[in-house]
Amino acid sequence: MNNKFLVQGLLITAMTFGSFVTYAGADDGPIVHQTGGLPYVSGGVGEESLQRLRDQASEFNLKLVFAMNSGAFLSNVRVSIADAKGKTLLEAVSDGPWFLAKLPVGKYRVVATYAGKAIERSIAVDRSALRTADFRWEHE
């Protein structure tokens, strides 16, 4: 297959689903994704990954942290963020216990789902500070 057509196909697929990815080199930090123009990044598995997210945190205004009540951090958490009118703006799966997003100033409904159990939070974000919300699940 011609590489030109492969690249065009990948671009068309990305545009169709409304999700774009900015690729980072090994030393550049976590990969920043965009859905509907909203940048987000996730990770935090291991100290190096956590430090890279800490270094990038000032670029975002929302930080979600996922863990069990025991304190064990989680990954593979499905995240859905909707605006005050109920329109879903972002859906993603977190690669680690930290999920950073940059949202317009406003009020949002955030739903985080792990192992089929959803936790919902109403969260307001502004430009002045990083808003942090913890999501914790009970053991079965």
Backbone bond lengths (Angstrom), bond angles and torsions (degrees), N, CA, C in turn:
res aa  C-N    CA-C-N  psi(-1)  N-CA   C-N-CA  omega(-1)  CA-C   N-CA-C  phi
1 M - - - 1.454 - - 1.525 108.13 -
2 N 1.299 117.13 138.87 1.443 123.53 179.48 1.525 109.61 -67.96
3 N 1.345 117.24 130.29 1.466 120.98 -178.25 1.520 112.25 -59.84
4 K 1.340 117.35 -33.71 1.465 120.72 179.39 1.525 110.29 -60.27
5 F 1.327 116.80 -43.24 1.459 120.28 -179.83 1.527 111.33 -70.86
6 L 1.321 117.36 -34.24 1.460 120.95 176.93 1.528 110.24 -63.35
7 V 1.326 117.05 -46.72 1.465 120.96 179.60 1.527 110.10 -63.23
8 Q 1.331 117.39 -44.08 1.461 120.42 178.72 1.525 110.41 -61.12
9 G 1.316 117.26 -41.45 1.466 121.07 178.57 1.508 112.03 -62.41
10 L 1.339 116.42 -41.57 1.460 120.20 178.67 1.526 110.97 -65.80
11 L 1.328 117.76 -40.81 1.460 120.68 178.17 1.517 111.49 -64.47
12 I 1.313 117.02 -41.73 1.467 120.54 178.80 1.521 109.96 -64.22
13 T 1.327 117.19 -42.10 1.460 120.84 178.34 1.524 110.50 -62.08
14 A 1.333 117.58 -45.27 1.471 120.89 179.71 1.517 110.69 -63.05
15 M 1.329 117.63 -41.25 1.459 120.65 -179.39 1.521 110.61 -68.05
16 T 1.313 117.05 -35.82 1.456 120.84 179.74 1.514 111.21 -63.49
17 F 1.319 117.12 -40.94 1.454 120.73 -177.62 1.519 112.57 -89.38
18 G 1.331 118.33 -3.26 1.458 121.81 174.76 1.511 114.25 71.00
19 S 1.300 117.95 20.23 1.454 120.63 -178.03 1.517 109.35 -122.57
20 F 1.314 116.23 127.71 1.448 121.22 179.03 1.514 108.32 -123.15
21 V 1.325 115.71 149.45 1.452 120.65 -178.26 1.514 108.48 -123.80
22 T 1.324 117.00 134.30 1.446 122.20 171.79 1.514 106.35 -97.30
23 Y 1.329 117.20 120.66 1.445 120.08 -177.32 1.514 110.65 -85.72
24 A 1.314 116.09 134.44 1.457 121.77 179.65 1.514 108.74 -112.24
25 G 1.321 115.71 147.24 1.454 120.29 175.55 1.518 109.50 -73.98
26 A 1.308 116.49 174.13 1.466 121.25 -176.46 1.525 112.29 -58.94
27 D 1.343 117.79 -31.61 1.456 120.13 -177.70 1.528 113.43 -99.15
28 D 1.322 118.02 1.98 1.460 121.21 -174.40 1.516 114.40 -88.31
29 G 1.289 119.88 -10.35 1.462 121.63 -178.27 1.513 111.00 105.32
30 P 1.334 116.37 -174.49 1.457 121.38 -177.66 1.530 111.20 -63.71
31 I 1.307 115.62 156.13 1.456 121.60 177.65 1.521 108.78 -75.47
32 V 1.327 116.14 127.72 1.456 121.78 177.50 1.526 107.79 -93.17
33 H 1.323 115.83 123.38 1.457 122.46 178.60 1.522 108.62 -99.35
34 Q 1.324 116.49 161.78 1.463 120.48 173.32 1.515 108.62 -137.08
35 T 1.311 115.15 134.02 1.454 122.12 173.27 1.516 106.61 -129.20
36 G 1.315 116.14 122.40 1.450 119.94 -179.56 1.521 112.71 58.23
37 G 1.336 117.28 30.30 1.454 121.22 -179.86 1.513 114.64 82.23
38 L 1.320 117.80 2.16 1.474 121.82 -179.93 1.524 109.50 -100.65
39 P 1.334 117.96 114.13 1.459 120.03 179.58 1.529 112.04 -76.94
40 Y 1.328 114.97 143.28 1.463 120.75 175.32 1.518 109.28 -151.65
41 V 1.305 115.22 158.47 1.452 122.30 177.95 1.528 107.27 -146.44
42 S 1.317 117.14 151.00 1.466 119.99 177.98 1.511 109.35 -143.28
43 G 1.310 114.87 164.30 1.459 121.10 179.67 1.514 109.45 151.78
44 G 1.331 114.59 -146.10 1.452 119.48 179.41 1.512 113.79 104.00
45 V 1.336 116.64 15.09 1.464 119.43 175.65 1.527 106.46 -88.40
46 G 1.308 115.75 108.18 1.465 121.10 -177.21 1.520 110.91 99.26
47 E 1.315 115.74 152.91 1.466 121.46 -175.75 1.523 112.70 -63.56
48 E 1.331 117.85 -39.24 1.469 120.64 179.99 1.527 111.14 -63.15
49 S 1.323 116.83 -43.38 1.465 121.05 178.53 1.521 110.89 -65.39
50 L 1.333 117.68 -41.94 1.466 121.00 177.28 1.530 111.26 -61.32
51 Q 1.327 116.68 -41.98 1.463 119.61 -179.80 1.521 111.22 -64.92
52 R 1.304 117.16 -39.79 1.466 120.12 178.29 1.533 110.81 -63.66
53 L 1.330 116.97 -39.57 1.463 119.73 177.17 1.527 110.74 -67.91
54 R 1.327 117.55 -39.47 1.471 120.53 175.86 1.526 110.13 -58.09
55 D 1.332 116.12 -42.21 1.463 121.15 -179.62 1.526 111.87 -64.76
56 Q 1.319 117.87 -29.82 1.466 122.30 -178.63 1.525 113.47 -92.55
57 A 1.308 118.45 -11.88 1.467 122.38 -171.13 1.528 113.05 -55.20
58 S 1.315 118.14 -32.90 1.467 120.42 -177.72 1.526 112.57 -67.04
59 E 1.318 117.79 -14.86 1.463 122.30 179.05 1.534 111.99 -83.91
60 F 1.331 117.75 -5.39 1.456 122.82 -175.04 1.524 110.26 -124.50
61 N 1.341 117.06 163.02 1.466 119.63 178.37 1.530 112.99 -120.16
62 L 1.338 117.35 2.82 1.465 120.68 176.92 1.525 109.13 -137.34
63 K 1.328 115.30 130.58 1.471 121.46 176.89 1.524 107.52 -127.42
64 L 1.313 116.03 124.00 1.461 122.51 176.06 1.524 107.38 -109.41
65 V 1.324 116.29 138.05 1.463 121.65 179.34 1.521 107.54 -123.49
66 F 1.344 116.51 130.75 1.467 122.38 -175.73 1.527 110.73 -116.16
67 A 1.346 116.01 127.52 1.466 120.48 -179.74 1.527 110.18 -157.34
68 M 1.315 114.67 164.14 1.457 121.27 169.88 1.527 106.89 -81.86
69 N 1.323 117.28 161.76 1.471 120.24 176.27 1.521 111.96 -58.89
70 S 1.330 116.70 -25.53 1.468 121.42 178.64 1.524 111.90 -70.42
71 G 1.338 116.10 -15.06 1.465 120.36 -177.62 1.517 113.48 104.47
72 A 1.335 117.40 -11.44 1.469 120.48 179.06 1.524 109.71 -66.76
73 F 1.329 115.33 124.70 1.453 119.96 -179.62 1.520 111.58 -71.51
74 L 1.354 115.68 155.61 1.463 121.95 -176.09 1.523 111.66 -123.52
75 S 1.319 115.21 152.58 1.459 122.27 168.87 1.523 107.01 -128.33
76 N 1.317 116.55 179.64 1.465 121.68 -178.28 1.527 112.57 58.74
77 V 1.328 115.28 40.52 1.460 121.55 176.18 1.525 107.42 -97.30
78 R 1.316 117.00 128.09 1.467 121.60 178.23 1.525 108.23 -80.59
79 V 1.329 115.88 129.59 1.461 122.62 -177.80 1.518 109.71 -117.50
80 S 1.324 116.02 131.81 1.460 121.80 175.45 1.521 107.61 -131.42
81 I 1.334 115.66 127.75 1.467 120.78 -179.79 1.521 108.23 -122.35
82 A 1.347 115.23 124.62 1.464 121.60 179.85 1.525 108.76 -120.44
83 D 1.339 115.58 149.57 1.461 119.35 178.28 1.526 110.35 -78.79
84 A 1.331 116.70 -178.92 1.466 122.26 -176.13 1.525 112.54 -62.55
85 K 1.324 117.38 -22.65 1.466 121.52 179.16 1.529 112.04 -88.78
86 G 1.337 116.60 -2.48 1.459 120.75 178.59 1.516 114.83 92.67
87 K 1.331 118.03 2.94 1.464 121.25 179.15 1.528 109.51 -77.82
88 T 1.321 116.90 124.22 1.455 121.26 178.43 1.518 109.23 -71.03
89 L 1.333 115.87 123.42 1.453 122.09 -178.20 1.515 113.09 -102.81
90 L 1.322 116.53 -28.51 1.458 120.47 -174.92 1.515 109.47 -149.49
91 E 1.315 116.10 133.09 1.464 122.92 171.66 1.516 107.39 -134.90
92 A 1.327 115.97 131.02 1.460 120.38 -177.64 1.520 109.24 -159.03
93 V 1.320 115.63 169.61 1.458 122.07 172.75 1.521 106.76 -116.50
94 S 1.324 116.22 126.40 1.454 121.32 -177.47 1.521 111.26 -75.09
95 D 1.343 115.57 134.21 1.462 121.68 179.13 1.527 112.68 -80.97
96 G 1.321 117.17 -3.95 1.459 120.79 -178.46 1.509 110.23 -168.73
97 P 1.323 116.54 -169.21 1.465 120.55 -175.30 1.528 114.88 -74.07
98 W 1.334 118.38 -14.02 1.462 121.16 178.14 1.517 109.84 -110.56
99 F 1.331 114.94 137.59 1.462 122.52 176.51 1.525 106.40 -134.63
100 L 1.332 117.14 116.14 1.459 122.54 -179.73 1.521 109.01 -109.95
101 A 1.328 116.56 136.28 1.463 121.27 178.50 1.523 109.74 -138.21
102 K 1.309 115.47 153.14 1.464 121.21 175.03 1.517 107.34 -115.94
103 L 1.338 115.10 111.13 1.455 122.06 -175.92 1.529 109.92 -116.57
104 P 1.322 116.62 154.11 1.467 118.50 171.49 1.536 109.19 -62.90
105 V 1.320 116.15 154.23 1.466 120.77 177.33 1.527 108.02 -56.06
106 G 1.341 116.34 132.71 1.454 119.91 179.23 1.512 112.70 160.95
107 K 1.333 114.43 -171.73 1.465 122.00 179.35 1.519 108.56 -109.20
108 Y 1.342 114.55 140.82 1.457 120.86 -174.88 1.523 111.21 -136.86
109 R 1.321 114.83 157.34 1.458 122.17 171.37 1.528 105.41 -110.59
110 V 1.329 115.60 118.69 1.457 121.63 -179.47 1.520 108.16 -110.30
111 V 1.322 115.49 127.05 1.463 121.09 176.47 1.525 107.43 -118.44
112 A 1.325 115.79 123.11 1.459 122.20 176.38 1.524 107.46 -114.32
113 T 1.326 115.86 128.82 1.465 120.85 -176.19 1.525 109.60 -122.89
114 Y 1.339 114.75 126.69 1.458 121.46 176.98 1.526 108.21 -133.46
115 A 1.316 116.40 131.19 1.473 122.81 179.08 1.533 111.24 50.73
116 G 1.328 116.07 39.73 1.464 121.39 177.58 1.515 115.74 79.16
117 K 1.326 117.82 -0.06 1.464 121.44 -179.69 1.525 110.13 -108.00
118 A 1.337 115.85 119.50 1.461 121.51 -176.99 1.524 111.22 -97.89
119 I 1.320 114.98 140.31 1.464 122.40 172.71 1.525 106.38 -121.97
120 E 1.315 116.11 131.80 1.461 121.47 -177.24 1.521 110.33 -115.29
121 R 1.328 115.96 139.76 1.462 122.02 177.23 1.528 109.21 -135.82
122 S 1.319 116.14 142.93 1.460 121.97 168.95 1.522 106.02 -94.95
123 I 1.324 116.47 126.17 1.460 121.38 -173.62 1.522 109.36 -134.02
124 A 1.329 116.31 133.29 1.461 122.10 173.70 1.520 108.35 -106.64
125 V 1.323 116.35 134.06 1.460 120.53 177.82 1.517 109.57 -119.88
126 D 1.336 114.78 149.89 1.461 120.35 175.52 1.522 108.40 -136.95
127 R 1.309 116.16 -175.12 1.468 120.53 -177.27 1.527 112.76 -87.82
128 S 1.317 117.61 -16.90 1.459 120.12 -169.20 1.524 115.03 -80.98
129 A 1.328 118.90 -23.98 1.466 119.36 -174.89 1.529 111.08 -152.70
130 L 1.314 113.79 159.20 1.462 120.46 174.77 1.522 108.10 -79.16
131 R 1.312 117.38 118.96 1.470 123.35 179.21 1.516 107.62 -88.71
132 T 1.338 117.39 125.21 1.462 122.39 -179.07 1.521 110.01 -112.54
133 A 1.323 115.74 135.20 1.468 121.63 176.46 1.524 108.60 -132.02
134 D 1.329 115.28 128.54 1.473 121.24 178.33 1.521 109.79 -95.66
135 F 1.306 115.59 138.02 1.468 122.92 174.93 1.522 106.02 -121.47
136 R 1.361 115.79 121.63 1.464 120.70 -177.61 1.509 110.77 -128.31
137 W 1.326 114.90 135.35 1.460 121.08 -178.57 1.522 110.29 -111.12
138 E 1.328 114.95 147.80 1.465 123.09 176.46 1.532 108.81 -79.27
139 H 1.329 115.54 152.43 1.469 119.92 170.74 1.509 108.71 -73.01
140 E 1.292 115.83 152.62 1.480 118.96 177.52 1.505 110.64 -84.07
